[in-house]
Amino acid sequence: MQNDEVIWQVIRHKHCSFMSKIETGIFCRNPYNVTGICNRSSCPLANSRYATIRDHDGVFYLYMKTIERAHMPNKLWERVKLPRNYEKALEIIDKHLMYWPKFLVHKTKQRLTKMTQMRIRMRKLALKTREKIMTTPRKEKKREARREEKAEKAAVLDKSIERELLERLKKGVYGDAYKDIYNYPFDKYQKVLEGEEMQLDTERDEEEEEEPEIEYVEGYDELEEEDDIEDFAGFSMDNSHADDDIVGSDEEAEAVIRKRERKESAFASRRFEKDEPAAKSKKPRVLVEVEHEDAGVRQKAVH
């Protein structure tokens, strides 16, 4: 049979594993203690009828112990879940502890109030952003510095190898079977080629958008060709008219021939003087003498 007074005398004067003596007083480390103080009314072991509040991951429970379940340690404590609303939780405590000692009811409500205030403060602190000061040993700093240097060297080496492989692929060193020799991704190579083509296209577009440069070209050749055509047309027209006029007497015919020869000679001399300045810079002209049997006069033609 359980006797609370005997249990308390043994715990208080001989040995208790939950007792903690410090300068300010004697405290109890038992999680079911409602006040945390080691005394007769607050001890959960020396009281067969006891009640307290416990927290499980932010949820409060009301724990109750009665003498009727003392012979069943696995069912010694009965717990009731309390709502998050403080007023409703107080109503549930009053309901379940209606005929219990006033001291336990008062201490249970007091514990619920303190735990509720503690939960509110924890929420506020979790919302605040505070700096977290951490110390790093000197050995770790040196180790990280060495690793950074090695990583930078490896990155530079990888880039140089990638550049060299791209140049060799462009030159066609590996041919079609480069995938078997080197495990180099073909997609990256295609992207590089497409990027270069896009760059060339943009450069061409920029060149086209620029204003065209002004150039100066000599136009004597075209003009001379046109003059030659006109002179040839005039020469043929004169011959046709002259042939039509030579129908009359021989004297008229001789006069017409002399007149035509004078015109032709004057035209040839004028052409020769015109072509002299351009003869230095262009190919040499060929002078051909044409002799007419009727008049016995030599005519110079320029070809």
Secondary structure in CASP SS format (residue, H / E / C, confidence):
PFRMAT SS
TARGET T0000
AUTHOR 0000-0000-0000
METHOD secondary structure of the structure
MODEL  1
M C 1.00
Q C 1.00
N C 1.00
D H 1.00
E H 1.00
V H 1.00
I H 1.00
W H 1.00
Q H 1.00
V H 1.00
I H 1.00
R H 1.00
H H 1.00
K C 1.00
H C 1.00
C C 1.00
S C 1.00
F C 1.00
M E 1.00
S E 1.00
K E 1.00
I C 1.00
E C 1.00
T C 1.00
G C 1.00
I E 1.00
F E 1.00
C E 1.00
R C 1.00
N C 1.00
P C 1.00
Y C 1.00
N C 1.00
V C 1.00
T C 1.00
G C 1.00
I E 1.00
C C 1.00
N C 1.00
R C 1.00
S C 1.00
S C 1.00
C C 1.00
P C 1.00
L C 1.00
A C 1.00
N C 1.00
S C 1.00
R C 1.00
Y E 1.00
A E 1.00
T E 1.00
I E 1.00
R E 1.00
D E 1.00
H E 1.00
D C 1.00
G C 1.00
V E 1.00
F E 1.00
Y E 1.00
L E 1.00
Y E 1.00
M E 1.00
K E 1.00
T C 1.00
I H 1.00
E H 1.00
R H 1.00
A C 1.00
H C 1.00
M C 1.00
P H 1.00
N H 1.00
K H 1.00
L C 1.00
W E 1.00
E E 1.00
R E 1.00
V E 1.00
K E 1.00
L C 1.00
P C 1.00
R C 1.00
N C 1.00
Y H 1.00
E H 1.00
K H 1.00
A H 1.00
L H 1.00
E H 1.00
I H 1.00
I H 1.00
D H 1.00
K H 1.00
H H 1.00
L C 1.00
M C 1.00
Y C 1.00
W C 1.00
P C 1.00
K H 1.00
F H 1.00
L H 1.00
V H 1.00
H H 1.00
K H 1.00
T H 1.00
K H 1.00
Q H 1.00
R H 1.00
L H 1.00
T H 1.00
K H 1.00
M H 1.00
T H 1.00
Q H 1.00
M H 1.00
R H 1.00
I H 1.00
R H 1.00
M H 1.00
R H 1.00
K H 1.00
L H 1.00
A H 1.00
L H 1.00
K C 1.00
T C 1.00
R C 1.00
E C 1.00
K C 1.00
I C 1.00
M C 1.00
T C 1.00
T C 1.00
P C 1.00
R H 1.00
K H 1.00
E H 1.00
K H 1.00
K H 1.00
R H 1.00
E H 1.00
A H 1.00
R H 1.00
R H 1.00
E H 1.00
E H 1.00
K H 1.00
A H 1.00
E H 1.00
K H 1.00
A H 1.00
A H 1.00
V H 1.00
L H 1.00
D H 1.00
K H 1.00
S H 1.00
I H 1.00
E H 1.00
R H 1.00
E H 1.00
L H 1.00
L H 1.00
E H 1.00
R H 1.00
L H 1.00
K H 1.00
K H 1.00
G C 1.00
V C 1.00
Y C 1.00
G H 1.00
D H 1.00
A H 1.00
Y H 1.00
K H 1.00
D H 1.00
I H 1.00
Y C 1.00
N C 1.00
Y C 1.00
P C 1.00
F H 1.00
D H 1.00
K H 1.00
Y H 1.00
Q H 1.00
K H 1.00
V H 1.00
L H 1.00
E H 1.00
G H 1.00
E H 1.00
E H 1.00
M H 1.00
Q H 1.00
L H 1.00
D H 1.00
T H 1.00
E H 1.00
R H 1.00
D H 1.00
E H 1.00
E H 1.00
E H 1.00
E H 1.00
E C 1.00
E C 1.00
P C 1.00
E C 1.00
I C 1.00
E C 1.00
Y C 1.00
V C 1.00
E C 1.00
G C 1.00
Y H 1.00
D H 1.00
E H 1.00
L H 1.00
E H 1.00
E H 1.00
E H 1.00
D H 1.00
D H 1.00
I H 1.00
E H 1.00
D H 1.00
F H 1.00
A H 1.00
G H 1.00
F H 1.00
S H 1.00
M H 1.00
D H 1.00
N H 1.00
S H 1.00
H H 1.00
A H 1.00
D H 1.00
D H 1.00
D H 1.00
I C 1.00
V C 1.00
G C 1.00
S C 1.00
D H 1.00
E H 1.00
E H 1.00
A H 1.00
E H 1.00
A H 1.00
V H 1.00
I H 1.00
R H 1.00
K H 1.00
R H 1.00
E H 1.00
R H 1.00
K H 1.00
E H 1.00
S H 1.00
A H 1.00
F H 1.00
A H 1.00
S H 1.00
R H 1.00
R H 1.00
F H 1.00
E H 1.00
K H 1.00
D H 1.00
E H 1.00
P H 1.00
A H 1.00
A H 1.00
K C 1.00
S C 1.00
K C 1.00
K C 1.00
P C 1.00
R C 1.00
V C 1.00
L E 1.00
V E 1.00
E E 1.00
V E 1.00
E E 1.00
H C 1.00
E C 1.00
D C 1.00
A C 1.00
G C 1.00
V C 1.00
R E 1.00
Q E 1.00
K E 1.00
A E 1.00
V E 1.00
H C 1.00
END
